[in-house]
Amino acid sequence: MKLEVKVIVSLYKKQRINYEKAIEAIKIIDEEGWFESYIIDKSKEDLKDVRS
C-alpha cells in the first residue's frame, strides 16, 4: 500500500480521525485517480478490519 493511504489508515487506527473522515479521504484519493483501485480497496478493507 502506498504511503499516503497508509497514513489515513494509521490516523484512523490511532483514533486521530473518525471512520467517516477516513473513508472521505480515501474517496477523494480514488476520485483523483492517484492510485490503482486495488490499493483503494485494500485500504477500505483495512479500515473495516479495524472497525470490527
ZATI-820447 format. One record per residue (C-alpha): residue number from 1; residue in three letters; z, y, x. Coordinates in Angstrom, 2 decimals. Each point is the difference from the previous one (the first is absolute). Layout:
<recs>
 pos code       w       v       u
 NUM  Ala       Z       Y       X
...
</recs>
This chain:
<recs>
 pos code       w       v       u
   1  Met    0.00    0.00    0.00
   2  Lys   -0.78    3.50    1.21
   3  Leu    2.78    2.29    1.15
   4  Glu   -0.42    2.54   -2.79
   5  Val    0.45   -2.63   -2.69
   6  Lys    2.90   -1.58    1.89
   7  Val    1.76    3.36   -0.01
   8  Ile   -0.18    0.18   -3.79
   9  Val    1.36   -3.53   -0.40
  10  Ser    2.71    0.69    2.57
  11  Leu    1.08    3.21   -1.75
  12  Tyr    0.31   -1.93   -3.24
  13  Lys    1.98   -2.81    1.63
  14  Lys    2.40    2.58    1.45
  15  Gln    0.28    1.62   -3.45
  16  Arg   -1.35    3.33    1.27
  17  Ile   -2.61   -0.02   -2.79
  18  Asn   -0.01   -1.77   -3.34
  19  Tyr   -2.45   -2.66   -1.17
  20  Glu   -2.10    2.46   -2.00
  21  Lys   -0.45    2.33    2.99
  22  Ala   -0.94   -2.93    2.23
  23  Ile   -2.61   -1.24   -2.46
  24  Glu   -1.31    3.56   -0.45
  25  Ala   -0.39    0.44    3.77
  26  Ile   -1.81   -3.32    0.35
  27  Lys   -2.23    0.91   -2.95
  28  Ile   -1.00    3.24    1.73
  29  Ile   -0.84   -1.87    3.20
  30  Asp   -2.04   -2.48   -2.04
  31  Glu   -1.89    2.76   -1.84
  32  Glu   -0.86    1.71    3.29
  33  Gly   -1.46   -3.27    1.24
  34  Trp    1.83    0.12    3.32
  35  Phe    0.77   -3.72    0.13
  36  Glu   -1.48   -3.29   -1.09
  37  Ser    1.10   -1.27   -3.40
  38  Tyr    1.84   -2.99    1.51
  39  Ile    2.33    2.40    1.85
  40  Ile    0.75    1.88   -3.22
  41  Asp    0.59   -3.27   -1.86
  42  Lys    2.33   -1.27    2.72
  43  Ser    2.05    3.20   -0.08
  44  Lys    0.37   -0.24   -3.79
  45  Glu    1.15   -3.62    0.39
  46  Asp    2.55    1.06    2.60
  47  Leu    1.37    2.65   -2.35
  48  Lys    0.30   -2.52   -2.83
  49  Asp    1.75   -2.50    2.31
  50  Val    2.60    2.59    0.95
  51  Arg    0.46    1.06   -3.61
  52  Ser    0.83   -3.49   -1.26
</recs>
